[in-house]
Amino acid sequence: MSLEVLEQSGQEKERIYASKIKPIRKQGHWLLVTLLLANVIVNETLPILTDSIWGGGWPAVVISTTLIVIFGEIIPQAVCSRYGLAVGANCAWFVRALMWILSPIAYPISKLLDLILGETEGMTYKRAELKALVSLHEQSEAHFGPLTNDEVTIIQAVLDLRDKDVQSIMTPLEATYMVEWDQVLDERKVHELVDKGHSRVPVYAGSNRKNIIGMLLVKKLVTYDPANALKVRDFAHAIMPVPVLAPNIACFDILNLFQEGRSHMAVVVNDDEERIHAAALATSDPYSRPVLNVLGIVTLEDVIEELIGEEIIDETDVYVDMRRQVPVPRRFKSPRIPASAAPGTPRLNGSTTPRLTGTNCAATPRLTPRLAPTPTPDLLLPRGPRRSRSTLDALAGSSPPSAGARTAAAGPTAAPRKQTRSSGLSVRADGGESGGEEDASVRGKGEDEKTPLLRG
């Protein structure tokens, strides 16, 4: 196995060396018997030679043993442990010649071993062993590895994907956002669909949420006018059928299903095949079809999250994991005002939006809105000490106006500015929420005594 890896992905010299050794290594038993026979011949011949030279006795035993240990064990193993590939490639011709010389004895024995034990194959790893091997190549503070932590996580997640079934990654039915077949898509419901951020929403009929008849493609509602107050059933072109899956199907099979392009959402059903087939052949009336035992739904995003071993969080997600109901940590909250808020709609703090009529609309001063700067998540500046108007004028190099002039200049706008302040929530420059007098989301032009917002 290592020779095949080197032959395909090694350097140029390594590929050449591997190509020379691989043909000999494939004949494993023949090579093994040849090397063992040659080793035995050398070990038995050397004492005979030393005995004839030194006249036998202890000197011949000590010299032959020393030569065998040093030149037959220590030096070859020390050299081959570091340069084994190069030594094997350069000695391939000699080993091949030795195999043919000893073939009258070695070849029959090797064939007998092949018959009894089977032919030798390259070493392969099980999934658990391969995961452990990959983790050993991970970079850490203790040692430098060729793989980063994210790469190891993705590789191990891919190896585990075949052993995971759809029931372990699905979103339970209780945590699934759905719409009813006869639901009226008014302005409130359309805003709700947009706020959820889903591109596909399951559609059910009646009071039973398990009676899923399809999925609504939200992008088909881009040109829809909520003033028409149509029902979900009126969007037949936007409701697509949903594939039905058994809970024990492997995640790899689901990925292949999603790659076909028929759907990016599937319903997980724990029911027999006859009822599933009957539900698929049911009439167009959603109330007359048999209700299956729906456990939940699974999407392409769920499979990709298992594929990379990490959760994918977008801008509209409320939970990191829908199965465990882990909320998304949000450091900052931005004020969001609906495009068409109805007059008299309750605000977050309990107050209501003032209803403008023909009389008080003209009396209300028009304010120039000024949005507060978006806080930077990586840098929060502390609010500095509040400076008076005279301090700011002194820093600018001009003399501050008199108290009477400031009162006269601020007089016409003081009263309307108090009227326009409400107790609604606002966003400070440090990312917190405040209300009442510290409203920073909308200001009038005359509010020059406010502390300027600090930008990160």
N, C-alpha and C positions, 0 to 999 in steps of 0.2 A: 504493500500500500504506500509506504513512504517513497519507494522508487517511482511509482506512478505519479505521485504528487510532485516530486522533483523533476520528473521528465516533462510535466505539463507547465509548472509554474516556477521552476527554479531558474537560476542564472544560466548563462550559456555553457560554462564549464560543468555545472551540475547536471544539466540536461545531457551533455555528452557522456559524462561518467555513468549516469543512470541508464542510458541506452546500451552501454556496454555490459553492465552487470545484470540487467533485467532478464535477458535470455537464459543466463546460467541460473539465476535465482528461481526461475519458473520450474526448473527440474529439482525441486527441493530435496526429495529423498535421495536421489542420485548424488547430488552435491554433498549431502550430509554423510552418506556412507563413504564417499571418496575421501573427505577430509578426516573422518575418524580412522579409516584404514591407514592413511598416510601418517597420521599422528602416532598410531600404535607402532607402525614400522620404524619411525624415527626413534621413539622411546625405547624400543627393544634393541635397535641396532647400535645406538650410542654406547651403552654399557659394554657391549662386546668389543667395540673398537678401543675404548679406554682400558679395558682389561688386558688386551693384547699389547698395548703401548706401555702401561705402567705395571704390568705384571700382576694384576689382580689385587685383591685386598681392599682395605678402606680407601686408599687414594683413588682408585678407579670409581668407587661408589660416590665419593664426595665430588669428584670432578664431573662425572656424568650428570649427577643431580643438579649441580650448580649450573651447568650449561643448559640443561632443559628448562630450569626455572627462569633463568635470566633471558635466554634467547628464544625460548619457546612459549613463555607465559607473560613475563613482566613487560619486556620491550614491545612485543606485538600488540598487547592489549593497551599499553600506554599510547602507542603511536596511532593505532586504529580507532581509539576512542575520540581522537580529534581529527584525524585525516583518513578515516575509514573509507569514505567514498572514493577518494583519489587512489588510495592503496588498492582497493578492490578493483577499480577500473584498470590500473596498470598491471595488476597480476591476473587479469581475466584470462589472458592467453595461456598462462602457466597452469591455472586451475582447469581450464578446458582440456589441455593436453594430459594433465594428471587424471582427469575423469576417463578419458579414452584409454589410458594405460591400465588403469585399475578396473575398467569396465567388465572384464570377464567375471570378476567377483562382485563389484559394486552394483552393476546394472541389474542382475537378477534379484539381489536383495532389495533394491529400491522398488522394483515392480511388485515384490511380495508385500512391502510396506504400503504401497499404493492400493493393493487389493484389500488389505486388512483395515488400514486406517483411512483410506481415501487420499486423494491428491491434496497436496498442500495448497492453501489459499492465503491470500493476503489478510492481514489483521484488520478487522473492522470493529467499530465501537457501537455499543448500544446507545439509546437516547440519553439515559442517565449518565453514562460514561462520557458521551460527547459534550453534554452540558458542563460536566465537571472539567473536562479538558478546555473548554472555552473560557470558563471562569478563571482557570489558571493563567490565561493570557491577558487578564484584565490589568489595566494600569492602576496602580495604587501608590500610596506614599512610601511603601516599603520597597517596591521594585518597579521598574519600568516595563510595561507590557505593550504589545503592538495593538491592543484593542482598548477602546475607551469604555466607560461605564455604560453609555447609551448603546453602543454596538453590542456589548455582551447582553444587555437586557433584551434587545430586539432579537438576537439570535436564539436566546433561551426561550423567549415567548413564541417564536415560530416553531421551535421543537415541541412545545407544549400544546400547540394549537390543535393537533390531531387528537389529543387525548381529552379535549374539552368539548362538551356538548352544548347545544344551543340553550338549554335550560339554565346553564350556569352563567350566561352572559346576557340573557334577555332582560328587558324592562318589565316588571310585573304589571298586570292589568290595572291594579289599584293605583299605580303611580303614573299611568299613561294618560296624557291629555287627549281627549276625544271630543267630537261634535256629534250631535244627534241628527238623524235623517230629516226631521221636520223643523230643525232649528232655523229661525229667521236671522239672516245675516244683516243686521242693522249696523249702525255706526259703532255701537258699543262692542258688538261681537267681532266686527272686523278689526277694531283696535286691539281686542284681546288676541286674535289670531296673529296679528303682527307682533305684539309684545312677546308672545311665546317664542317666536323665532324659529318655529318648525317649518320645514319645507313640505312635509307630508303629515297629514293628520288623519287618524283612523275615523271612520264614520260608522256609527251603530244605529240600529232602528229600534224604536220602542224604549221601554224603561230598562231593558236588560243590556248592560254594556258588553256582554259576551256575544251579542248578535251583530258581529262586525260584517258589514256588507262591502267594504272597500276603503280606499284612502283618498282624501281630498288633496289635490295638488294646489297649494296655496298660491303659487305663482300664476295660476290661471285667473286669480281674482284681482290682478293688477288693474285692469280696466273697469272693474265693477264699481258702480255707484251705490253706496249704502242707502241712499235715499229711496231706491227701488224696493228695498225690504224683501228681497227674494229669499226663498228657503234653500237649504242645502240640496234638496232633491232637484231643484231647478238647474243645477250645474252638473248635468249628466256627463258632459264632456270633460269635466275636471275630476270626476270620481273614477278611479282606476281599480281593477281587481287586485287583491292581495294574495300572494302565494301562502299556502298552508304547510307548516312543517311539524314534524314529530319532535318531541322534546329531547330525544336521544341522538339526533343527527349531529355529526361532528362539525366543528366550525369551518374546517377546510371545505366541506361540501357546501356549506352556506356561501362561502366566498365564491366558489365556482358558480353557484346559482345567481349571485348578484352580478358577476362578471358577464353573464349573458345579456344583461341590459333590460330584462323584463320588469324588474322592480328592485328598489333599494330598501324595501321594507317587507317583512314577512310576519305572519301570525303563527305563534306557537300553540298548538292544539294537542291536548291529551285525550284522544278519542279514537274509536276504531275506524278502519278504512271505509266501511260501508256508509257510516254517517258522514264522513268527510266527502265521499263521492256523491252522496245524495245532496249535500249542501252545495256542491259545485254545479250540479245539474238542476238546481231549484229554479223556479220561475222568477220573473223580474220583480214580483211583489216581495219586498224585504221582510214583511211580517209573516209570510207563510213558509219561509225556509226553516229547516231545523237549526236549532241553536247548538253550537258546538261548545265543548269545554275548553274555552280559551284561557291559557295561562299568562300570556303576555305577548309582547312584540319584540322583534329584533331588527336592527337596521344595519346598514353597511358601516356606519360609524362605530357601532358596537364591535363588529368584527375587526375593524382596523385598530381600535383601541387594544384589543387582545393581541393583535398582530405585532404591535410595537411595544406592548407591555406598559403603556402609560395612558392616562385619561386625557381626552381631547376636550378642552373647554373653550367655547366661543363667547361672544360678547353678551349673548342673551341667556346663557345657562344659569339656572338657579342652584342646581345641585351638581357637585363633582361626579357623584355616583348615584344614579336613581335607585339602585337596588338597596343601598345602605342609607340613602337620604343624607348624604354628606353635603352641607351647603358650600357654595363657592365663596371663598374669602374675598370680600370687596373692601379695598382701603378707602375709596372715594365714591361718593354718590353725587351725580350731577342732577340738577333740577330739570325735570322734563315736563313741559306744559303741552297738553294736547292741542293739536292744530285747530280744532273746532270745539272748544269746551262750552258746554251749554250753560247759559246764565243760571245762577243759583246753584251750581254744582258744588257740593261740599268739598272743601279742601282738606289737606292732611291734618291740619290742626283744629278742625272743627268749624272754621269760619266759612263763609260762602262768598262766591264771586259776585260782586255787586251787579244788579240788573240795571242796565243803562236804558233810559227812556229818552224821549225827545227833549225834555226840559233839562234834566241833569246832565245829558251828554254834552250839550254846548257849554255848560258851566264848568265841566271838568277840564282842567288844563291838560294839554297834550305833553307827555313826557317823552324825552328821547332816551330809549332804552340803551343801556350800556352793559354788556355781558361781563361778568367777572371772569378774569383769566382762569383757564383750566389749571388746577394744581398739578405740579409735577410729581409723579410718584416716587422718584428717586431722591428728591431734595425738598425739604420743608424748611422754609425760613421762618424764624420766630418773628412775631409782630413787634415792631419797634415802639418806642414811646410816642404817644400822641403829641404832635406839635401844633401849637396855636397858629392862627393866621399871621400874627405879627412876627413869629419866628420864621415862618416861610418867606415873608416879604423881606425880612432882614437878610436872610441867606441869599435872596435874589438880587439884593443891592438896591432895593427901592424902599422908600419910607412907607410905613403902614398907614392906611387912611385912618381918619378919626373915627371914634365910636359912633358919632351921629351919622357920618357918611355910610358906615357899614350897616347901620340900622335902616337908613333910608334905602340903601341898595337891596337889602335883603327883605324889606317889608313886603313888596308885592308878591313875592314868591314864597314867603314863609308859611302862610296859611294853606295854600294848595299843597305844599310839600307835606304837611302834617296829614292832610286828608288822604293823600295817596299812599302813605305808609300803612301797611296792613300787618297783621300778626302772622303772615304766611312764612313758611320755611325758606331759608336762603342758604347759600353756600359761602363760607368764609374762604379766605385765601389759603388757610392751613388745612382745608378739606373737611372741617366740621360743619355742623348745622346750627343755625341761630334763627331767631325770629324777632319781630317787633322792630325796635329801633336800630338793630344791626343788620337790616336787610341790605345785602350787597349785590343781589342779582339784577335789580332794576333801580336806577337812580335818576333824579332830575338834574338838569344842568346847573342849578343853583346850589347843589350840595358841595360847596367848596371847603367846608370845614371838616369833612370826613378825612380820615387817614387814608392816604393812597394805598392801593393794594400792592403787596410785594410780590414780584414775579420771581419764580425759581430759575 
